Amino acid sequence: MTAYTHSVVTNTHEYGFFRTALETLQTWQRRSRARRELARFNERELHDIGVTWSSIAEEVNKPFWKA
């Protein structure tokens, strides 16, 4: 019975790793998509939401893995 319990714990741990990895990849994908969309805004659209290109340039140029 001890071997069975160990196997279950190991599988649960592995599942947690893959779940965390998947969530991380999804977060990176959302960031990348949001930054691409923001980069496509024209001056009028930026004005409508109350920002300037200079205020978002740093955000748009960040790599996908940086928050």
C-alpha positions in Angstrom: 0.0 0.0 0.0 2.9 2.4 0.6 4.1 2.1 -3.0 0.6 2.9 -4.3 0.4 6.0 -2.1 3.8 7.2 -3.3 2.7 6.7 -6.9 -0.4 8.8 -6.4 1.6 11.6 -4.7 4.1 11.6 -7.5 1.4 11.8 -10.2 -0.3 14.6 -8.4 2.9 16.5 -8.1 3.6 16.0 -11.8 0.1 17.3 -12.7 0.8 20.4 -10.6 4.0 21.1 -12.6 2.3 20.8 -15.9 -0.7 22.9 -14.8 1.7 25.6 -13.6 3.6 25.4 -16.9 0.4 25.7 -18.9 -0.8 28.7 -16.8 2.5 30.4 -17.3 2.4 29.9 -21.1 -1.2 31.2 -21.2 -0.1 34.3 -19.2 2.7 34.9 -21.7 0.4 34.5 -24.6 -2.1 37.0 -23.1 0.6 39.6 -22.5 2.0 39.2 -26.0 -1.4 39.6 -27.6 -2.3 42.6 -25.4 0.9 44.3 -26.2 0.5 43.7 -30.0 -3.0 45.1 -29.8 -1.8 48.2 -27.9 0.9 48.8 -30.4 -1.6 48.9 -33.2 -3.6 51.8 -31.6 -3.4 55.0 -33.5 -3.0 58.4 -31.9 -6.7 59.1 -31.8 -7.5 55.7 -30.1 -4.7 56.4 -27.6 -6.1 59.8 -26.9 -9.6 58.3 -26.4 -8.2 56.0 -23.6 -6.2 58.9 -22.1 -2.6 57.8 -22.9 0.1 58.8 -25.3 2.4 56.7 -27.3 5.4 57.7 -25.2 3.6 56.5 -22.1 3.0 53.0 -23.5 6.2 52.6 -25.6 8.1 50.9 -22.7 5.2 48.5 -22.1 4.8 47.6 -25.8 8.5 46.9 -26.2 8.8 44.5 -23.2 9.4 40.8 -23.9 6.4 38.6 -23.3 7.8 37.0 -20.2 8.1 40.3 -18.3 5.2 41.6 -16.3 
